[in-house]
Amino acid sequence: MKTFHVHVRVKNLEESIEFYNNLFNMQPTLVKPDYAKWMLQDPRVNFAISNGHQENGIEHLGLQTDNETELKELYGQLQKAKGTVREEGQCTCCYSKSQKSWITDPQGVDWEVFYTFGNATVYGEGINARPAPEAMEQWNGNDGKAVEI
């Protein structure tokens, strides 16, 4: 079964967690200092938020699968869509180990199709790497100059 995925960039993570807890009538299934995720079953949605971005709003949309067979089907659908498919392959992103590819719709919205097969202790690695929230706070609080941590 496939799950719709929405990732929203937010200004204030704590305030947004409280808002979505009330909206969804449930607590997040994963909370990190810079990220939260709700795995909703009715409707079936992987809804994630993160902070620390220059702009707020829709980060990206996606379709998550339960297995590699469904992922291959979704890859076939990406090939039929008009756009450049960016195959990321196996990666660590959003505190998860996944296999994924990306495409951008005609309006400029990024879509990912992915299969998650494990958890991770870091937000991302490789192209998905970003400084820990503590490092970002020190960076932002020092007039944009790097700080040794």
One Martini backbone bead per residue (centre of mass of N, CA, C, O) as a GRO file, in nm:
protein
  149
    1MET     BB    1   0.099   0.035   0.020
    2LYS     BB    2   0.044   0.367  -0.019
    3THR     BB    3   0.189   0.692   0.076
    4PHE     BB    4   0.142   1.005   0.145
    5HIS     BB    5   0.371   1.291   0.110
    6VAL     BB    6   0.453   1.560   0.344
    7HIS     BB    7   0.670   1.858   0.342
    8VAL     BB    8   0.717   2.118   0.584
    9ARG     BB    9   0.821   2.436   0.630
   10VAL     BB   10   0.909   2.590   0.944
   11LYS     BB   11   0.953   2.833   1.187
   12ASN     BB   12   0.806   2.676   1.444
   13LEU     BB   13   0.817   2.372   1.576
   14GLU     BB   14   0.653   2.370   1.841
   15GLU     BB   15   0.404   2.516   1.732
   16SER     BB   16   0.352   2.308   1.502
   17ILE     BB   17   0.318   2.057   1.670
   18GLU     BB   18   0.071   2.154   1.824
   19PHE     BB   19  -0.108   2.200   1.581
   20TYR     BB   20  -0.092   1.902   1.458
   21ASN     BB   21  -0.188   1.749   1.703
   22ASN     BB   22  -0.473   1.874   1.688
   23LEU     BB   23  -0.549   1.818   1.393
   24PHE     BB   24  -0.479   1.488   1.420
   25ASN     BB   25  -0.511   1.367   1.713
   26MET     BB   26  -0.184   1.339   1.753
   27GLN     BB   27   0.124   1.226   1.789
   28PRO     BB   28   0.422   1.195   1.697
   29THR     BB   29   0.645   0.938   1.577
   30LEU     BB   30   0.865   1.179   1.535
   31VAL     BB   31   1.127   1.356   1.726
   32LYS     BB   32   1.329   1.638   1.671
   33PRO     BB   33   1.493   1.940   1.686
   34ASP     BB   34   1.414   1.968   1.340
   35TYR     BB   35   1.176   1.737   1.358
   36ALA     BB   36   0.859   1.594   1.233
   37LYS     BB   37   0.634   1.295   1.245
   38TRP     BB   38   0.335   1.169   1.084
   39MET     BB   39   0.163   0.849   1.074
   40LEU     BB   40  -0.108   0.829   0.900
   41GLN     BB   41  -0.416   0.623   0.850
   42ASP     BB   42  -0.665   0.859   0.852
   43PRO     BB   43  -0.522   0.933   0.637
   44ARG     BB   44  -0.262   0.811   0.443
   45VAL     BB   45   0.016   0.988   0.595
   46ASN     BB   46   0.331   1.147   0.551
   47PHE     BB   47   0.394   1.398   0.792
   48ALA     BB   48   0.629   1.669   0.766
   49ILE     BB   49   0.860   1.870   0.963
   50SER     BB   50   1.084   2.165   0.936
   51ASN     BB   51   1.363   2.353   1.029
   52GLY     BB   52   1.606   2.597   0.904
   53HIS     BB   53   1.493   2.775   0.676
   54GLN     BB   54   1.458   3.041   0.460
   55GLU     BB   55   1.186   2.905   0.384
   56ASN     BB   56   0.841   2.859   0.387
   57GLY     BB   57   0.658   2.556   0.331
   58ILE     BB   58   0.674   2.363   0.076
   59GLU     BB   59   0.906   2.122   0.020
   60HIS     BB   60   0.747   1.838  -0.046
   61LEU     BB   61   0.635   1.560  -0.228
   62GLY     BB   62   0.492   1.213  -0.204
   63LEU     BB   63   0.568   0.852  -0.240
   64GLN     BB   64   0.519   0.576  -0.032
   65THR     BB   65   0.640   0.255   0.027
   66ASP     BB   66   0.645  -0.093   0.146
   67ASN     BB   67   0.813  -0.176  -0.121
   68GLU     BB   68   1.008  -0.254  -0.400
   69THR     BB   69   0.783  -0.318  -0.602
   70GLU     BB   70   0.632  -0.047  -0.577
   71LEU     BB   71   0.876   0.126  -0.651
   72LYS     BB   72   0.901   0.028  -0.945
   73GLU     BB   73   0.625   0.132  -1.030
   74LEU     BB   74   0.684   0.432  -0.967
   75TYR     BB   75   0.922   0.460  -1.160
   76GLY     BB   76   0.749   0.413  -1.412
   77GLN     BB   77   0.572   0.667  -1.368
   78LEU     BB   78   0.801   0.872  -1.389
   79GLN     BB   79   0.880   0.808  -1.684
   80LYS     BB   80   0.594   0.914  -1.798
   81ALA     BB   81   0.662   1.168  -1.699
   82LYS     BB   82   0.730   1.500  -1.749
   83GLY     BB   83   1.073   1.478  -1.679
   84THR     BB   84   1.339   1.476  -1.459
   85VAL     BB   85   1.501   1.209  -1.327
   86ARG     BB   86   1.628   1.173  -0.988
   87GLU     BB   87   1.857   0.945  -0.877
   88GLU     BB   88   1.949   0.862  -0.546
   89GLY     BB   89   1.889   0.614  -0.395
   90GLN     BB   90   2.062   0.530  -0.142
   91CYS     BB   91   1.976   0.686   0.181
   92THR     BB   92   2.002   0.961   0.414
   93CYS     BB   93   1.683   1.087   0.537
   94CYS     BB   94   1.489   1.196   0.779
   95TYR     BB   95   1.587   0.963   0.978
   96SER     BB   96   1.633   0.769   0.717
   97LYS     BB   97   1.634   0.474   0.525
   98SER     BB   98   1.654   0.494   0.164
   99GLN     BB   99   1.483   0.476  -0.154
  100LYS     BB  100   1.523   0.723  -0.429
  101SER     BB  101   1.330   0.961  -0.627
  102TRP     BB  102   1.301   1.246  -0.857
  103ILE     BB  103   1.061   1.516  -0.939
  104THR     BB  104   0.937   1.794  -1.134
  105ASP     BB  105   0.688   1.986  -1.173
  106PRO     BB  106   0.555   2.243  -1.369
  107GLN     BB  107   0.554   2.434  -1.089
  108GLY     BB  108   0.819   2.326  -0.904
  109VAL     BB  109   0.744   2.065  -0.756
  110ASP     BB  110   0.871   1.836  -0.550
  111TRP     BB  111   0.910   1.479  -0.603
  112GLU     BB  112   0.892   1.170  -0.421
  113VAL     BB  113   1.009   0.833  -0.435
  114PHE     BB  114   0.979   0.577  -0.167
  115TYR     BB  115   1.176   0.349   0.045
  116THR     BB  116   1.167   0.245   0.380
  117PHE     BB  117   1.426   0.043   0.583
  118GLY     BB  118   1.513   0.265   0.809
  119ASN     BB  119   1.688   0.411   1.065
  120ALA     BB  120   1.827   0.726   1.192
  121THR     BB  121   2.043   0.958   1.380
  122VAL     BB  122   2.035   1.137   1.124
  123TYR     BB  123   1.914   1.337   0.890
  124GLY     BB  124   2.189   1.319   0.702
  125GLU     BB  125   2.370   1.221   0.408
  126GLY     BB  126   2.553   1.373   0.202
  127ILE     BB  127   2.328   1.557   0.024
  128ASN     BB  128   2.152   1.550   0.316
  129ALA     BB  129   2.333   1.712   0.473
  130ARG     BB  130   2.333   1.876   0.799
  131PRO     BB  131   2.350   2.057   1.048
  132ALA     BB  132   2.304   2.069   1.352
  133PRO     BB  133   2.096   2.260   1.532
  134GLU     BB  134   2.321   2.377   1.713
  135ALA     BB  135   2.492   2.487   1.476
  136MET     BB  136   2.279   2.674   1.357
  137GLU     BB  137   2.246   2.857   1.603
  138GLN     BB  138   2.540   2.953   1.604
  139TRP     BB  139   2.543   3.065   1.322
  140ASN     BB  140   2.296   3.266   1.348
  141GLY     BB  141   2.437   3.406   1.621
  142ASN     BB  142   2.716   3.498   1.425
  143ASP     BB  143   2.673   3.665   1.160
  144GLY     BB  144   2.743   3.407   0.961
  145LYS     BB  145   2.968   3.272   1.123
  146ALA     BB  146   3.166   3.039   1.186
  147VAL     BB  147   3.163   2.778   1.441
  148GLU     BB  148   3.318   2.611   1.675
  149ILE     BB  149   3.217   2.270   1.815
   0.00000   0.00000   0.00000
